[in-house]
Amino acid sequence: MEKVNIQGVPETMLQTLYARATYSKSNSRIFCDEKSVEVVKALDYDFSSAEKDMLMSKGVIARTLLLDRMVKVYIEKNPNLTVVNIACGMDTRVYRLDNGKLRWYNLDLPETIEVRRHFFEENGRISTIAKSAMDDSWAREVEPTEEQVLVIIEGLTMYLCETDVRKILSIIADAFANAEVIMEIMSPFAVKHIREKSILDSKAKFTWGLKSGKELEQLAPSFRWVEDVSLAEGMKMMTPSYRLVSWIPAVRNISNKLAVLSERT
């Protein structure tokens, strides 16, 4: 078994990995993430905090369901799409959605990519970039393309600050002429009041949030806001009874959102 010794934000990738693996073994699953199941079995790591953290787990699955659906639409519209998956951690989405044509770059910190490379042999169309999302040079490792570029930023911004987010969006705008971004954001209320046990045990901390992705236009004038998709929509896919409360504004506002941004032409 592979022993992993990381802390802080990078460690949260193991909590989300466990959530997907556990869900994939349930009878009511909508997706099956065989890669996550395989990796969890191979890891020498104490998953007890993740096992007990239902709030984290449900949020991860809701987010996964929505992002899988949204990214699939992009791929169907543009089979030669280039995807940059920022803060990829141990994400396995490409193995569920790969059409055999797209290019997919998994980007994360060197210590995270080092762990990832023990379990995923990624090169060629599916490859890794071991750099910070705030390092301008990562974009130069993405093969030039005239096709659309989709950038996914999942499970990251709530651990950053406004300056960091502005920097990431600036790098994307400078590097690509036809980019769209799907960025997960957390509400300021949730940043202050939501406590997920597995995240706290990892010594990570929520630090930044927005009420709506519309506010990102002020940080990054090169982008226009398209829409916010509440994770409440993913909860409805998981648990049909959630429809009874998902319409309540307070529920939708507190839930994390997937903000969709399109580069201005």
Phi, psi and omega in degrees: 000150182267120179274134181240130180229084177226156178222172179077205183303318179303329182292335182298339179296334180283329178292316181290324176301314181296320180300316180292321180296316181295315179299323183294342179264000181276152181289336183264014184298148175259330174232158177236114182259081184297327179298316180295318178301316181297316183290318179302319179297331185269354184266137171265089186206143180276105182267015186298322179295317179295323181298326183269348187266083182289329179298312178298312185299314181296321178296318179297316182291319177300316180295318180297316179300315181293313182294321176303314182294316182292316181292324178301321178298316178300317182294320180295325179284329183221088184301336180263023181304145169254127180244132172246117184258094185281137183061051187293329184055235178251031182298144183236016187303320183301329182283344174269333190245353185303131179257004180085000182235325186294163170250136186225122180248121174265115186247130175196177181299151182306319181293330177286315180296327177300318177292315183302319185293345175290338187241341183232123174267098187242116174202163184080230183298325177249114186216173182240153174231118184264077181210161174290147177294343178267005178267113184306332189287344183298325184294335179286347177271355176271125183298130180305142181209149173266353178282167178296145175247126176252126179249124178255128177234094188248131173064033183234311193299332181291348177258001184254196174229171183303319181298319179296315181295318177301318181297314181299314181293327177294318178299315181298314182296321181288329187272330188234139183270344185219068186249144167236150184234134167247112186239125175283132177232151179248145180288150177304325178298314181294322178303319184279327193243338182277130179234115178258121188304316183295327178290316178298319180295336178277359182067021174268161184213133174289135186228343189210144179204167179222149175287325182208150175296342177305328180293341180292339177298330178287327179282326186225084182300343179289347182244149171247143178283133180260308181192163168247132176247113183287142175296348173301330178294323177290324177297323178295326178292322180287313188230096183308327181294344179295341179301335182294334182242347187294339181282344183292123183308319182298322179294314181292324182288324181284329181297146172301157181231153170257105181274128180257125180238144178235135181291133179290142180255000000 
